Amino acid sequence: MTDTPPDRLAANPNSPFYDEKLLERGVGVRFKGVDKTNVEEYCVSEGWVRLSAGKTLDRAGNPMTVKLKGTVEPYFREPETGEA
């Protein structure tokens, strides 16, 4: 695997930008310098993220999202070790 995350990635399995192996590896997203944990989809080249809006769902059962524009910096999370 490469050490750079893809330009675009989605958490929804119905999306063409969904990649299960990358999501299992752990991808974090820094948006405007702040780590976000509720990112449903991002695109670095276009400069936007889709964030889930609370626990609300649409008619299909997918989370309602808000699209925000700004600087997007994806990164791979370090694997957690069992050492303390």
Secondary structure, DSSP 8 states (H G I E B T S, - for coil): --SS--SEEES-TTSTTB-HHHHHH-EEEEETTEEES-EEEEETTTTEEEEEEEEEE-TTS-EEEEEEES-EEEEE-----S--
